[in-house]
């Protein structure tokens, strides 16, 4: 801890006495300087304790004002030489300027005070160096913690006697310490928004007696933000260490994710090929059986990974093949809404995933047609085969096929007669009964239909084409 003027006064061997500025004697002493110049300010740095006998002091108010501007932490006035006591004008000027003024007795040498402060600074430097080494070793040990960013910011905040936080590239909070550090998030973001259009670099500012700074974290895209009452050179070093460790952890995490993704992709390939045991032996977490297989059309790989982390996905033939738990259909639909479509298999055991893949592969044609976001195998079976042949080309062919019947005398209702005849599987008796006409009348109408179409209704192919055409017409 840095020596303060108050602590120096408490050293009885010097016999110092405070004459002015009692309320501000807790200021830290950065150095000690002896001068008899009327204006020593140009030769002083901030936080210096000036020792003088006032030999060429000049007007006290001017003397104190110049020292105040130079950032002097206090004045030690030696008595018994040029002045028997501290001049009253100097005491008054110091009181007015809130400048600490300390009386130094004749028997106390300025050199003794200088040596004491220098020795204390040396001891402080050693302590800080040891403290810096200790915190850096502690930060390195954080790499073994389950929550690396969280552990780093907790230790860093304690050492800085302030706060620390890590945010990701989207400015979502990753870790913060102490808990109240979250309040600083808005201010940190405002400072970053002010400069980020120009690039990613460190920025700093001071507010409410706190020095704050924000630093980009390599390989992560996020930032480390810290706040402390006073940031020393060692503090910069420790922050640099924390940044290096966070960058290292981010790089390692990315590498691990790449390896894990490679293994998960391999497991998915084994499953769709029917090699379920090989998929198990890879060692990655597999979806709980029974599973479904989906063939997904749409650029939604990243969204699926986030919404359905248990799913195994691989690209294949322009689609995304996903193996997931049977109850994940709703989640899949939410991801695909407005972004893509998918055909989904029936639930199958894990060792029969290849059957689920074969099922969706045979359904892939449904993805080229208009329809719902999710199409299951059950949906296709329920709708029947005819629902999948309604294309512009087939509809045009059906219209042309039935055109001769539409253009004929409507009193015979040839279209209705043909529809009923085919619905009765070509049974004359049943068809005439449904139409409430005589069998000879039915025979006449069917003969007329054959004449207009130029085809025999005895041919199975003709009946099939007419049934499809009537279905589309209906």
Secondary structure as UniProt FT lines:
FT   HELIX           5..9
FT   HELIX           12..14
FT   STRAND          17..20
FT   HELIX           22..24
FT   TURN            25..26
FT   STRAND          31..34
FT   HELIX           41..43
FT   TURN            46..47
FT   STRAND          48..52
FT   TURN            55..56
FT   HELIX           60..69
FT   TURN            70..71
FT   STRAND          74..78
FT   HELIX           88..97
FT   STRAND          101..104
FT   TURN            106..107
FT   HELIX           110..141
FT   HELIX           142..144
FT   HELIX           148..160
FT   STRAND          163..167
FT   TURN            169..170
FT   STRAND          173..177
FT   HELIX           179..184
FT   HELIX           185..195
FT   HELIX           196..198
FT   STRAND          203..207
FT   TURN            208..209
FT   STRAND          210..216
FT   TURN            218..220
FT   STRAND          223..228
FT   HELIX           233..272
FT   TURN            273..274
FT   HELIX           276..282
FT   STRAND          291..297
FT   HELIX           301..307
FT   TURN            309..310
FT   STRAND          312..316
FT   TURN            317..318
FT   STRAND          319..325
FT   HELIX           326..328
FT   HELIX           329..336
FT   TURN            337..339
FT   STRAND          341..344
FT   HELIX           350..352
FT   HELIX           353..362
FT   HELIX           364..368
FT   STRAND          374..376
FT   HELIX           377..383
FT   HELIX           385..388
FT   HELIX           392..406
FT   HELIX           410..412
FT   HELIX           414..423
FT   TURN            424..426
FT   HELIX           428..435
FT   HELIX           439..453
FT   TURN            457..458
FT   HELIX           460..473
//
